[in-house]
């Protein structure tokens, strides 16, 4: 009988995971890091050496640096991604939901991992990036397209990996930042660390609250003269977010290390009212409360040829949505109505996580990898009022497993080859094999000119809401499957006091059985498999550092993307006008620019991002009612750093929406115009930094 792919993968994974330690502890020839092979080429008596990781052969990857992540404590990861990457962030405003559209795909097509553990909701499949403080992240990497297969399945658009790492300072260290911004917004950030020879500890605390009641001109309404538009305030939009993270790192010996991190989040936020609400005295009130606990612990063994890792984690989430409406005719202190709770929807999620991994370097030109991961989800979703009498809810469990084997090989200093094979299962159903292939060729070593290419077939299984939500779940849904082809070119030019790096990529992706929620004749929405979506486009990015002398320095970072995401499915009816049209809320063009000029503790930073027009109907109706125009967003930061014997101080003044742009990211939900923030940071000098 022909062996199944899963059996072959398990055999390969087991062979690597349980190899004998004694046979692989010898030093790598030459004493070099096998994951960073050195290539030295003599060109006209100039020696040029480059180091390229075997694990990144052929991969399109964006690394967010620490400055971008910690530019401002008011920024969540949503703002960082919007301002520094070509990813489109669909945001309902600060303190409200923010999701990602990567290469024209849906939010559930971007896989997000924190310290190796998935953050994607098993119910919705997506991640709300507004609930991830950028100050809580030390490392953030974006894997485009096929590169996501190396860390997770289901990333039809790509994957984002987030991580934390030990402190870089011996002894005790403390960082505190206080922020005061427009609309009664207050932010506090505190990090206390201890760095020892064997143990490193870190405690982070973040708290933000805001009335968020900015004024805006409502162009969907007219004043009594029917010529001018009223100025209104954003309603039901206050929020409060609390985050606490505890980390611990232990170095047992030169090879063995332990780590653990616990992250608790408590959020209470209003869902802003639509600007098409014509009620004079609106007593409706919609809020969302969420408490989430994430914990992960890991062990790493760092051998010269064999590297082993194990991680275990747990996630608990309690999400409650409240909706209050009015009941007419009830007498009280208010005229004619009172607000009562009409919806109380609660979802409780428990997830257990386990991951085992191994990397083996039989030679400095070759690395073999294997990993096994599993997630056990238990979801209880119910509504207190609407479905209580009909007992319409769901309470179920699902086991998801994934196994990966990969090989990355550099047969020649200028040529790299790689292959990933991933197999996944969900709820007892096996997904087809997920393969990915990679290649890169160094065309011009002196300037690190590298030609890259990749191809992958990927699958994403339906979420638990897709299958079981009441009413509307569809347990006959098929997994989404995508085919992605990508090619790109990167280069790097480095001279004394100057560096310039750039990369360009084109991609073509076809996704079959795209899952889409549509209204039914029964009065509720239900998901179905749409035949095909064709996503293709191009991405450009560049980074430049210039040392101008006399303490002056200039930095630029820019990206640009063209994204076409076209519905090529079968018509749903004779009048279906969606075929051949751009998917809703996917801009065709996006771009970002960051420029920073610094001098002797002063820095002036300008951030810009642009999204082209977006349609909110599948027919791409160009009318102003269903069409969101392009917008150009600019922020300006002025910062001064001071060093004293007792502490390092920083003062920062920020202008958001510098040019007072009036725009909407989501239909009928206004965004704030020009507003301001002021921040004070202090870092006492307890000891000598490394």
Helices and strands as residue ranges (DSSP letters): H 5-17, G 22-24, G 29-31, E 36-43, E 46-53, G 54-56, E 61-64, H 66-69, H 77-84, E 88-91, E 98-101, G 107-109, E 110-114, E 117-118, G 129-131, G 134-136, E 139-144, G 145-150, E 158-163, E 171-181, E 185-195, E 199-210, E 215-217, E 231-233, E 239-251, E 256-270, E 285-302, E 306-328, E 337-363, E 366-383, E 394-412, E 415-426, E 429-430, E 434-444, G 445-447, E 449-460, H 464-468, E 480-495, E 498-519, E 525-549, E 552-567, E 589-599, E 602-611, E 614-615, G 624-626, E 627-628, E 631-643, E 647-656, E 664-666, E 669-670, E 675-684
